[in-house]
């Protein structure tokens, strides 16, 4: 039986009202897809290049960042995504 690898994503918010402390979200790739599914849906509705079903963690991080950029296009608040090493 193969166990799935657990990843940790660091979500940092920057904005007009001040920076919020970074939040860490951990889970398998499938759990992370489910957790961020709304962000993927909204991002994909604005940017058709957002892949809502990435196959690996690198693609997941890149597409999640693209989804946040599309979602926050006209606002002052920005979100940065990175994979915790």
C-alpha positions in Angstrom: 0.0 0.0 0.0 1.5 3.3 -1.1 1.0 6.4 1.2 0.4 9.7 -0.4 2.8 12.5 0.2 1.7 15.4 2.4 2.5 19.0 1.2 2.3 22.3 3.0 1.3 25.4 1.2 2.1 28.8 2.7 -0.5 31.5 1.9 0.6 35.1 2.5 -1.8 38.1 2.2 -0.6 41.6 1.5 -2.9 44.6 1.4 -3.9 48.1 2.3 -4.9 47.4 5.8 -1.6 45.7 6.6 0.0 42.4 6.1 -1.7 39.4 7.7 0.4 36.6 9.1 1.0 33.7 6.7 -1.3 30.7 6.9 -0.1 27.2 6.4 -2.4 24.6 4.8 -1.2 20.9 4.7 -2.6 17.9 2.9 -2.2 15.5 0.1 -2.5 16.9 -3.5 -6.2 15.8 -3.6 -7.0 17.4 -0.2 -5.4 20.6 -1.3 -7.3 20.7 -4.6 -10.5 20.3 -2.6 -9.5 23.0 0.0 -8.7 25.5 -2.7 -11.5 24.5 -5.2 -13.4 27.7 -4.9 -10.3 29.8 -5.7 -9.6 27.6 -8.7 -13.2 28.0 -9.9 -13.2 31.8 -9.6 -9.7 32.1 -11.1 -10.7 29.9 -14.0 -13.8 31.9 -14.7 -11.6 35.0 -15.3 -8.5 33.3 -16.8 -9.1 30.3 -19.0 -5.4 29.3 -18.6 -6.0 28.2 -15.0 -5.8 24.4 -14.8 -8.4 23.4 -12.2 -7.1 19.8 -12.1 -3.2 19.9 -11.9 -1.5 16.6 -11.8 1.6 17.4 -9.6 2.4 19.8 -6.8 4.5 22.2 -8.9 1.6 22.6 -11.4 -0.8 23.0 -8.4 1.2 25.9 -6.9 1.7 27.7 -10.2 -2.0 27.4 -11.1 -3.2 28.4 -7.7 -1.0 31.5 -7.9 -2.5 32.3 -11.4 -6.0 31.7 -10.0 -5.4 34.2 -7.1 -4.0 36.7 -9.6 -7.1 36.5 -11.8 -9.4 36.6 -8.7 -7.7 39.7 -7.2 -7.0 41.6 -10.5 -8.6 44.9 -9.5 -8.2 45.0 -5.7 -5.4 46.2 -3.4 -5.1 42.9 -1.5 -2.7 40.4 -3.0 -2.1 36.7 -2.1 1.2 34.9 -2.6 1.5 31.1 -2.6 4.6 29.1 -2.0 5.4 25.4 -1.3 7.0 24.9 2.1 10.3 22.9 1.7 
